[in-house]
Amino acid sequence: MRLQLDKKMKINEAKEYVARKLNITLEELVDVVTMSELREERGIGLAHVEPNAEANMGMEAKFRIAEILDIEINSVEKFKKRAGLK
Amino acid sequence: MEKKYFTRMGDGSIVHMTEQEIKADIQLGMADAVMRGKINPLSEEETQKLYDIVTMSGIIVGVEPGMQVVSSNDSGSDKISTKCGIPVTRDINAMIHERVLGADSVDIGNSDYNYKTVKGIAKREATILKQALRNTTMPLFYGAMTNLGFYTKPDGPVDNWAVLLPEGKIKEALQAQEDAVVHAVKDVTFVAKQMADVGADAFMLDTSGAAGDADFLAALLACEEITKKHPELKVEIGAAGEFVLGMHGKLKYDGQRIAGAYPHKQVKLVEKAGASIFGAVVNTNCNMSFPWNIARVCTFIKACTDVAEIPVHANAGMGVCGIPMCENLPADVCSRADKALIEIGKVDGL
């Protein structure tokens, strides 16, 4: 979704881009088990994790997503600016 | 006795049809789209695939592995409160969409879903979006309709063209619409600035063209200005219908007449305006069968995705893109519509 918005990529191109950045296959990209483990390991946000206290979610996950996908996320940039990180 | 398959009419009511009846309706629905849109028909292979989808066994059907797409929506974060009557704030609504419903994005929108209303409370709306952005990982939109009809007297500043036109005051009616466009673009871009400032990922110009070609023009002009002034804020333009009503009739964008544009023409205007995503609509005919409707939908949508250089999300909600016109949507034909839109219509999202 972020690649569609940010780079106007169509779905297949966007999937290939994300899979390449995550170093996984297209099959793994759409697999809930693979992606749950990967999202937890990389700290890029999960729908559900146990224990939840250890999960990256919201802004912290978006910081990592921006870096991994090599894109700018507006809320991350505004957060950095307002928190004096930039 | 010849086998009959369970399917539905466009209003959602149950109907049982034979293979011959389904295939005939697929041909007729497709022919209607070809005639109206002056577009190519589906191939024989695609119509056979469509027949297979319509008659596939099981209640819910799914796409081929690897063909999953993403979702965007309109007034999404308000639906749990407004439609289900569950009193949760919109930032929590957004988290529920992300972590319970598995949405790929959602928009924060006011329950009075138009930019004229939002203008007066834009900073307060932006505060809710800011809170939601802190707690969610998926992209968040701010969304509303341009809704040009709200700019007419007595509530709005310009004369009502729907009153002027029957009175034969053509020039005045055209001028009123042109004036309303200026007001609407000003309101939409004002709201967009507030949302860009708090970090919104994207901005939804929903149901564009609801009040006709001037309404569609307002969305295009607003999109152009937003993407120039706030490049960090991406725009999705969703259409109101399968063709733009010519309430004005003479308005052009980039030299192209807006009135009468079907999805494959609408998407080129949307691209030119700088939008990232186009939300295409094909109307559901309540009096015709699901096979007729979905064949017509796929013909229009495929013609649109064939020429689109930006992602196309089919508006697969109540009464559009093959989805029946009823409040509680049946998963049988909805999942078939989604599968057909993705596998035959080649959409990039729903």
Interface residues (C-beta under 8 A of the other chain):
Chain A: M1 R2 Q4 L5 D6 K8 M9 K10 I11 A14 L26 E27 V30 I44 G45 A47 H48 M57 G58 M59 A61 K62 I65 E72 I73 N74 S75 V76 E77 K78 F79
Chain B: P65 G66 Q68 V69 V70 S71 S72 E98 R99 V100 G102 D104 S105 L133 R134 N135 T136 T137 M138 P139 L140 A196 D197 V198 G199 A200 D201 A202 E232 L233 K234 E236 S276 I277 A308 E309 I310 P311 V347 D348 G349
